Amino acid sequence: MSDLQLIAALKEGDQQAFIMLIDLYKHLVFNTVLNMVHQFEEAEDITQEVFIQVFQSVQQFRGDSKLSTWLYRIAITKCLDWQRKNNAKKRMNSMKSIFGLESHKDSIPDFQHPGIQLANKEKATILYMALKKLPENQRIAFTLIKADGLSYEEVSEIMQTSIKSLEGLMHRAKENLRKNLEQFYKS
């Protein structure tokens, strides 16, 4: 079944089509989400939220982009929402600790990516902490291109930007990562 046929079946409320959509795209969505949030359970929850949103909003899908592009956009939006919510919680906990209401711990990510060997988890954690310091657009571009292996054309469509702008984002992301990781490699 082609993506167009799948979308048409989804719009008609076909539950088998929804199951097929999940089977076809669950790994793509989950890996993208995991590369953004770095926490296995959170990635599973966000992945479910992505497919729930797809189910709820499939009628609005106009077909201007590929189905996978639409899924990437939803996944990235859900990840950014999760990160904003977590940042707000961290700020609140920080304020509470200032007033002695709660202890504040600056946590490192609970990095549980199945593709990373145990020996490389420390290096991966350092890399992902450096990635978290990147501005949002740079982090998204870098993750989609380097971690998910998408082409510049695909990412420019997902991010709704030109390839030239994307090249600039990638250049700045690499420079910022180099700066953020400099002290790690000096030691």
N, C-alpha and C positions, 0 to 999 in steps of 0.2 A: 504494500500500500504506500503510495507516495505521500509526501507531506501535505499536499493540497487535498488529497482524498481523506487523510487523517483529520485535518482541520474541519473539513466538511462534515465528517462523521461526528466529531466532537461538538460541533455547532448544533447537530441534530440530537445531542444528548446520548449518544451511543457509549455505553459504559465499557464495552470491549475496546473501543477506540481509545478511551482514557487509559485502560490497562496497557494497551499497546504503546501509547505515548510514554508512559512511565518506564516500561521495559526498554524502549529505544533510547530514552534520554536520561535515565536515572544516574548513570555513571558520569555523564558529561556534567550534569547539574551538581551532583555531589562533589566531584573532584574540584570544580570551580569554587564551590562554597568552602570546601575544606582548605583550599589554597588561600582563601580570603580570611577565614576566621580561626584556623589552626586548632580547632577543638572538635574532636570527633562527634561527641553527642550533640553539640550545637549545630554542627554541619548536617547531621541527620535531621534535626528539627527544622532547620531552615530549608533543607531540601523538600521536606514535606510541605512547608508553607508555600514554596515555589509552585508545586504541583496543585495545591489547593487554589492558589491565585489563578493559575492557568485555567483550571476547571471553572472558576467563577467568572473569569473575564474573557473566555474564548470568543464570545459573541462580538467583542470589540476588536479582535484581531482582524486587520484589514488585508493582510498578506503583502504589505509593502516591503517586508523583509522576509528572510528565511525563518522557518520555525525555530531553528537552533539559535538564531540571532535574538529572537524574541525571548526565548528561554534564558539566554545569557543576560539580557537586560533585566529580566525579572529577578534572576539569581543575584546579580550585582546589587540591585536596589535593595533586596531583602538583607544582604550582607551589610550594606552601608547602614540600613536602619538598625540592625543588630549592634553594629559598632557604635553608633551614636547613642543608643540606649545604654550600652555598657560604659561608654565614656561618661554619661550623665550619672550613672551609679557610682563610678569611681570618684567623680567630683563631689558627690553627696557624701560618700564615705570619708573623703579627705576633709571636708568641712566638719563632719562629726568628730574626726580625730583631733582637729584643731581645738574643739571645745571639750575634748576628753570624753566624748560619748561613745566612741568606738575606736578600736585600734585600726590603724591604716597600714595595709601591706601593699607594696607595689609588686604585683604578681607578674610572673613571667608566664607566657602562654603554656597551656597544658597541651603541648604539641604531640599529637598522636597520629601522625600521618602514616598510613600503612606502607607507603613506598619508601620510607626512610629506614635504613638499617640502624640498629641500636648504637653502633659506633659513631654514626653521623648525626644522631639526634641533637647533641650539644651544638654542633656546627649549624644544623638546620634551625635550632632555636635562636641562635645568635643572628642568623640571616633574617629570619622572620621578624625578630624584634627590630632589626634595621629597616625592614620593609614597612613596618607599622609607623615608622617615623616619616615616611615619604608622604607628600601631599596626596590626597585622595586620587586624583586623576593619574598621577605618576604610578601609584601603587596598582591601580586597576590595569593600566596599560602593561606594566611590567609583568604582572601576574598572568594576564591573558596570553601574552606573547611568549614569555619564558617558561612559565609553569604549565600552562594549558597547551602551548605549542600552536597557537592560532597565528594566521598570517596577518600582516599589517592591514591588508584589505578587509579581512573579517573583523578585526578589532576596531578599525575606523568606522565600520558600519554599526557595530555594537555600541560604541561610544558616541556615535553620531558626530564625528569630527573628520577633518581631512587627514589624508595620509601624511602630509607635511607637518601638521600639528602633532600627529601621533609620533612622528620621528623626533620632533622636538621634545615631547614628553619623555620618550625613551632615553634620549640623550641626557636630559636633566635627571631622570631617575637613576641612570647608571652613575652619573657624577655624584649625586647625593648618596647613593649606596656606597660608593667608593669612600666618601668622606665618613659616613657612619660606621664603616667597617675598618677604617684605617687603624684605629687603636687596637682592635682585635688582632690584626695581622702584624702589628709592631711587637706584640708580646710573645 
